[in-house]
Amino acid sequence: MGVAGTLEYFSDLLSNAKKGKKKKMMQTVALKVRMDCQGCERKVKSVLYRVEGVKSVKIDMKQQKVTVTGFVEPEKVLKAAQSTKKKVELWPYVPYTLVAHPYLSQAYDKKAPPNHVRAVPVTATISESTIDDYYIYMFSDENPNACSIM
């Protein structure tokens, strides 16, 4: 096998790699679904099992939580769950140890499971930090005009 054979081999290898479909990874999608009875539970479970790639569906009625495991995309699972005409959202709770300020009004939720709070984005912005810096400088010992305020 000479240089031409080696080039042919690599060319073949690369062309086959491009044709292959991208494999989906095993994912776990958690949803909060408003369910009132066993009938609602059966309806949601049957709809989610019809989604392509779903391996298992676990429902916790007490927490109103549905966990879907399989080779699925979260958007497709959410759309399928919404087709049941139930109130559906991605699972909004995270352990309170992962949130910087878990007792803020946006994060604290009475309906959250024990030791969980709502996932909220980081609220500190650039403008807030510059305002804080301004007040720190205003009352600083290095500012000669600081005494006029006090």
C-alpha positions in Angstrom: 0.0 0.0 0.0 1.7 3.1 -1.2 1.0 6.8 -0.8 -2.0 6.7 -3.2 -3.6 3.8 -1.2 -3.1 5.7 2.1 -4.7 8.9 0.6 -7.6 6.8 -0.7 -8.1 5.3 2.7 -8.1 8.6 4.5 -10.4 10.2 1.9 -12.8 7.3 2.3 -12.7 7.6 6.1 -13.5 11.3 6.0 -16.3 11.0 3.5 -18.0 8.3 5.6 -17.7 10.4 8.8 -19.5 13.3 7.2 -22.4 11.2 6.0 -23.1 9.7 9.4 -25.8 11.2 11.6 -24.9 12.9 14.8 -25.7 10.6 17.7 -27.9 12.1 20.5 -26.6 11.8 24.0 -28.5 10.2 26.9 -30.2 13.1 28.7 -32.5 13.5 31.7 -35.2 16.2 31.4 -37.1 17.3 34.4 -40.5 19.1 34.0 -42.9 20.6 36.4 -46.4 19.5 35.3 -49.6 20.4 37.0 -51.4 17.1 37.6 -54.4 16.6 39.9 -55.3 12.9 39.6 -54.2 9.4 38.3 -55.9 10.1 35.0 -53.7 13.2 34.4 -50.7 11.1 35.4 -51.5 8.4 32.8 -52.2 11.0 30.1 -48.9 12.7 30.6 -47.0 9.4 30.8 -48.5 8.0 27.6 -47.8 11.2 25.7 -44.2 11.3 26.8 -43.5 7.7 26.0 -44.6 8.4 22.4 -41.7 10.9 22.0 -38.9 9.3 19.9 -35.9 8.2 22.1 -37.6 8.1 25.5 -36.4 5.2 27.7 -38.2 6.0 30.9 -40.7 8.4 32.4 -40.9 8.8 36.2 -43.7 10.9 37.8 -43.7 12.2 41.3 -47.3 13.5 42.0 -46.4 15.1 45.3 -43.8 17.4 43.8 -45.6 17.6 40.4 -42.3 16.5 38.8 -41.9 14.4 35.7 -38.4 13.0 34.9 -37.8 11.8 31.3 -34.7 9.9 30.5 -33.5 8.9 27.1 -32.0 10.0 23.8 -34.2 13.1 23.6 -34.1 16.9 23.2 -35.5 19.0 26.0 -37.5 21.2 23.6 -39.3 18.2 22.1 -40.2 16.8 25.5 -41.5 20.1 26.6 -43.6 20.5 23.5 -45.0 17.0 23.8 -45.9 17.7 27.5 -47.6 21.0 26.5 -49.8 19.1 24.0 -51.6 17.6 27.0 -53.1 21.0 27.8 -51.5 21.0 31.3 -49.4 23.8 32.8 -45.9 22.7 32.0 -42.4 24.3 32.5 -38.9 23.0 32.8 -38.1 22.1 36.4 -37.4 25.5 38.0 -35.8 24.4 41.3 -32.1 23.8 42.3 -30.5 23.0 45.6 -30.2 26.1 47.7 -26.5 25.6 48.1 -26.0 26.4 44.4 -27.7 29.8 44.6 -25.6 32.8 45.9 -28.5 34.4 47.8 -31.2 31.8 48.3 -33.5 33.9 50.4 -34.1 36.7 47.9 -37.7 37.2 47.0 -37.1 35.9 43.5 -35.5 32.7 44.6 -37.5 31.8 47.7 -40.7 29.8 46.8 -43.0 28.2 49.4 -44.0 25.5 46.9 -40.4 24.3 46.4 -39.3 20.9 47.6 -37.3 20.8 50.8 -33.8 22.3 50.5 -34.6 23.7 47.0 -35.1 27.2 45.7 -36.0 28.7 42.3 -33.1 29.0 39.9 -32.6 32.7 39.3 -30.0 34.4 37.2 -27.2 36.4 38.8 -28.7 39.8 39.5 -25.6 41.9 39.9 -25.0 44.1 36.8 -22.2 46.4 35.8 -24.3 49.5 36.6 -25.0 48.4 40.1 -21.4 47.8 40.9 -20.4 51.3 39.6 -23.0 52.9 41.8 -21.7 51.0 44.8 -18.2 52.2 44.0 -19.4 55.8 43.9 -20.8 55.6 47.4 -17.7 53.9 48.7 -15.6 56.7 47.3 -17.9 59.4 48.6 -17.5 58.2 52.3 -13.8 57.3 51.9 -11.0 58.8 54.0 -9.1 59.5 50.8 -11.8 61.9 49.6 -11.1 65.5 50.9 -14.8 66.5 50.5 -16.1 63.5 52.5 -16.4 65.6 55.7 -18.9 68.0 54.0 -21.4 65.3 53.7 -21.1 64.2 57.3 
